């Protein structure tokens, strides 16, 4: 399936929404600070962005962050006109 072309802000908001919809994050009243995606040459899967340096309570949810990033990277391509 082709990826949706999205702005950095749209991708950031999508990751934020998915992370903060996780039951454990809601129950813990955690806040995960989500960075803007950074452009990179398309990787072996064709994705042209990555994220690093999550903040807030991120250290407690590394597995969830990795899962959400994998899903979102499979669905969204960063627009070139950043």
N, CA, C and O of each residue as an XYZ file, in Angstrom:
328
protein
N       0.844     -1.180      0.000
C       0.000      0.000      0.000
C       0.888      1.241      0.000
O       1.846      1.303      0.770
N       0.596      2.223     -0.838
C       1.412      3.436     -0.864
C       1.266      4.232      0.427
O       0.208      4.248      1.056
N       2.335      4.879      0.793
C       2.306      5.705      2.003
C       1.627      7.038      1.712
O       1.684      7.553      0.596
N       0.990      7.577      2.731
C       0.371      8.889      2.643
C       1.470      9.945      2.766
O       2.313      9.854      3.658
N       1.471     10.942      1.884
C       2.415     12.055      2.001
C       1.942     12.980      3.103
O       0.814     13.470      3.061
N       2.790     13.224      4.087
C       2.411     14.004      5.255
C       3.495     15.010      5.604
O       4.674     14.787      5.330
N       3.088     16.117      6.210
C       4.053     17.100      6.690
C       4.658     16.591      7.999
O       4.149     15.651      8.610
N       5.732     17.216      8.407
C       6.368     16.852      9.682
C       5.384     17.030     10.834
O       5.324     16.196     11.738
N       4.620     18.108     10.804
C       3.644     18.359     11.859
C       2.568     17.270     11.883
O       2.182     16.808     12.957
N       2.086     16.860     10.719
C       1.064     15.812     10.655
C       1.592     14.491     11.209
O       0.887     13.798     11.941
N       2.817     14.146     10.865
C       3.407     12.906     11.381
C       3.593     13.000     12.892
O       3.272     12.059     13.618
N       4.106     14.125     13.363
C       4.279     14.312     14.804
C       2.943     14.144     15.534
O       2.878     13.475     16.565
N       1.897     14.740     15.011
C       0.583     14.653     15.643
C       0.027     13.233     15.608
O      -0.609     12.789     16.565
N       0.264     12.522     14.511
C      -0.202     11.138     14.398
C       0.488     10.256     15.446
O      -0.171      9.465     16.121
N       1.790     10.388     15.579
C       2.531      9.602     16.575
C       2.060      9.972     17.979
O       1.842      9.090     18.810
N       1.903     11.263     18.251
C       1.434     11.728     19.556
C       0.073     11.117     19.876
O      -0.133     10.582     20.966
N      -0.851     11.198     18.926
C      -2.207     10.673     19.153
C      -2.203      9.175     19.420
O      -2.899      8.698     20.315
N      -1.425      8.442     18.651
C      -1.370      6.982     18.843
C      -0.768      6.621     20.195
O      -1.271      5.737     20.888
N       0.295      7.298     20.562
C       0.934      6.993     21.850
C       0.011      7.317     23.019
O      -0.088      6.542     23.971
N      -0.663      8.459     22.947
C      -1.497      8.877     24.064
C      -2.870      8.203     24.070
O      -3.693      8.488     24.940
N      -3.125      7.312     23.110
C      -4.341      6.500     23.089
C      -4.092      5.105     23.666
O      -5.029      4.319     23.804
N      -2.847      4.795     24.003
C      -2.505      3.490     24.577
C      -3.027      3.436     26.014
O      -2.783      4.341     26.811
N      -3.746      2.362     26.327
C      -4.402      2.238     27.625
C      -3.449      2.466     28.803
O      -3.791      3.171     29.752
N      -2.269      1.878     28.741
C      -1.312      2.025     29.842
C      -0.869      3.486     30.005
O      -0.726      3.965     31.130
N      -0.653      4.189     28.901
C      -0.258      5.597     28.952
C      -1.387      6.423     29.568
O      -1.142      7.314     30.381
N      -2.625      6.121     29.173
C      -3.780      6.829     29.735
C      -3.896      6.559     31.232
O      -4.053      7.485     32.028
N      -3.817      5.279     31.608
C      -3.961      4.905     33.021
C      -2.874      5.540     33.888
O      -3.128      5.948     35.021
N      -1.660      5.616     33.339
C      -0.547      6.197     34.091
C      -0.556      7.725     34.061
O       0.230      8.371     34.753
N      -1.444      8.292     33.260
C      -1.490      9.749     33.060
C      -0.126     10.282     32.628
O       0.325     11.346     33.052
N       0.505      9.490     31.766
C       1.846      9.823     31.282
C       1.762     10.816     30.130
O       0.763     10.906     29.417
N       2.839     11.546     29.982
C       2.973     12.459     28.851
C       4.273     12.128     28.144
O       5.346     12.123     28.748
N       4.158     11.854     26.857
C       5.327     11.553     26.045
C       5.517     12.722     25.083
O       4.626     13.043     24.296
N       6.670     13.344     25.154
C       6.986     14.457     24.258
C       7.500     13.868     22.951
O       8.495     13.144     22.930
N       6.806     14.187     21.865
C       7.101     13.608     20.550
C       7.827     14.651     19.697
O       7.313     15.751     19.494
N       9.019     14.311     19.199
C       9.780     15.254     18.371
C       9.239     15.312     16.946
O       8.447     14.461     16.543
N       9.668     16.312     16.191
C       9.376     16.356     14.757
C      10.156     15.237     14.079
O      11.269     14.915     14.494
N       9.582     14.651     13.049
C      10.342     13.659     12.279
C      11.460     14.337     11.500
O      11.326     15.485     11.077
N      12.545     13.632     11.316
C      13.693     14.129     10.562
C      13.779     13.372      9.244
O      13.662     12.147      9.215
N      13.983     14.108      8.153
C      14.083     13.501      6.834
C      15.380     12.700      6.721
O      16.408     13.084      7.279
N      15.320     11.597      6.003
C      16.516     10.839      5.643
C      16.286     10.202      4.275
O      15.153     10.114      3.803
N      17.356      9.767      3.658
C      17.224      9.029      2.402
C      16.329      7.826      2.677
O      16.403      7.248      3.761
N      15.490      7.436      1.729
C      14.638      6.259      1.960
C      15.461      5.046      2.395
O      16.497      4.734      1.808
N      14.979      4.378      3.428
C      15.672      3.198      3.949
C      15.274      1.958      3.152
O      14.622      2.065      2.113
N      15.668      0.784      3.639
C      15.400     -0.460      2.930
C      13.906     -0.755      2.795
O      13.508     -1.566      1.959
N      13.084     -0.105      3.607
C      11.637     -0.283      3.534
C      10.968      0.859      2.770
O       9.752      0.850      2.577
N      11.761      1.842      2.334
C      11.231      2.965      1.564
C      10.796      4.156      2.385
O      10.299      5.136      1.830
N      10.968      4.099      3.680
C      10.564      5.223      4.528
C      11.652      6.294      4.531
O      12.841      5.981      4.596
N      11.236      7.560      4.460
C      12.203      8.651      4.365
C      12.255      9.544      5.601
O      12.620     10.715      5.495
N      11.903      9.025      6.751
C      11.987      9.824      7.981
C      12.224      8.929      9.193
O      12.006      7.718      9.165
N      12.684      9.587     10.262
C      12.880      8.899     11.535
C      12.614      9.899     12.655
O      12.523     11.103     12.412
N      12.494      9.407     13.858
C      12.325     10.242     15.041
C      13.282      9.747     16.115
O      13.541      8.550     16.241
N      13.790     10.681     16.871
C      14.622     10.334     18.019
C      14.459     11.406     19.080
O      13.910     12.477     18.819
N      14.927     11.117     20.248
C      14.920     12.062     21.365
C      13.502     12.356     21.885
O      13.123     13.515     22.053
N      12.736     11.301     22.135
C      11.435     11.471     22.777
C      11.676     11.937     24.207
O      12.699     11.603     24.806
N      10.755     12.696     24.749
C      10.942     13.235     26.092
C       9.775     12.910     27.007
O       8.939     12.058     26.706
N       9.742     13.607     28.122
C       8.703     13.389     29.118
C       8.856     12.016     29.735
O       9.933     11.656     30.209
N       7.787     11.257     29.730
C       7.779      9.916     30.326
C       8.168      8.821     29.336
O       7.892      7.646     29.580
N       8.800      9.185     28.235
C       9.101      8.238     27.153
C       9.900      7.027     27.610
O       9.676      5.929     27.102
N      10.809      7.186     28.533
C      11.676      6.081     28.950
C      10.877      4.880     29.466
O      11.350      3.745     29.399
N       9.681      5.124     29.973
C       8.845      4.039     30.500
C       8.054      3.312     29.419
O       7.394      2.311     29.699
N       8.116      3.813     28.184
C       7.270      3.269     27.117
C       8.049      3.008     25.829
O       7.512      3.176     24.734
N       9.287      2.607     25.953
C      10.145      2.396     24.785
C       9.517      1.392     23.811
O       9.502      1.640     22.605
N       9.011      0.289     24.301
C       8.399     -0.719     23.434
C       7.199     -0.166     22.677
O       7.050     -0.409     21.480
N       6.354      0.569     23.365
C       5.180      1.166     22.723
C       5.601      2.185     21.675
O       5.004      2.251     20.600
N       6.614      2.975     21.975
C       7.108      3.972     21.028
C       7.638      3.282     19.778
O       7.336      3.705     18.662
N       8.419      2.233     19.951
C       8.959      1.505     18.804
C       7.847      0.924     17.940
O       7.919      0.969     16.712
N       6.829      0.385     18.580
C       5.700     -0.194     17.852
C       4.947      0.877     17.066
O       4.657      0.689     15.884
N       4.629      1.997     17.715
C       3.908      3.088     17.048
C       4.746      3.660     15.910
O       4.212      3.954     14.841
N       6.040      3.820     16.122
C       6.893      4.330     15.052
C       6.907      3.387     13.855
O       6.828      3.844     12.715
N       7.005      2.102     14.088
C       7.017      1.137     12.986
C       5.722      1.217     12.188
O       5.750      1.215     10.957
N       4.595      1.287     12.873
C       3.308      1.400     12.188
C       3.210      2.704     11.392
O       2.794      2.703     10.233
N       3.588      3.790     12.012
C       3.448      5.102     11.375
C       4.414      5.249     10.212
O       4.059      5.830      9.187
N       5.636      4.732     10.353
C       6.604      4.791      9.260
C       6.126      3.966      8.057
O       6.440      4.303      6.916
N       5.380      2.901      8.302
C       4.852      2.082      7.209
C       3.699      2.771      6.485
O       3.386      2.424      5.346
N       3.069      3.740      7.135
C       1.886      4.395      6.584
C       2.129      5.799      6.039
O       1.356      6.279      5.210
N       3.199      6.472      6.496
C       3.402      7.883      6.148
C       4.785      8.125      5.548
O       5.785      7.566      5.997
N       4.811      8.961      4.534
C       6.045      9.428      3.898
C       6.137     10.926      4.160
O       5.142     11.639      4.029
N       7.314     11.406      4.526
C       7.507     12.829      4.798
C       7.575     13.577      3.472
O       8.342     13.221      2.577
N       6.753     14.624      3.367
C       6.762     15.444      2.153
C       8.146     16.034      1.944
O       8.823     16.397      2.906
N       8.564     16.131      0.695
C       9.888     16.664      0.361
C      10.021     18.143      0.619
O      11.137     18.621      0.821
N       8.951     18.878      0.621
C       9.012     20.337      0.731
C       9.064     20.816      2.168
O       8.373     21.765      2.539
N       9.876     20.167      2.971
C      10.018     20.544      4.375
C      10.895     21.723      4.439
O      11.167     22.232      5.526
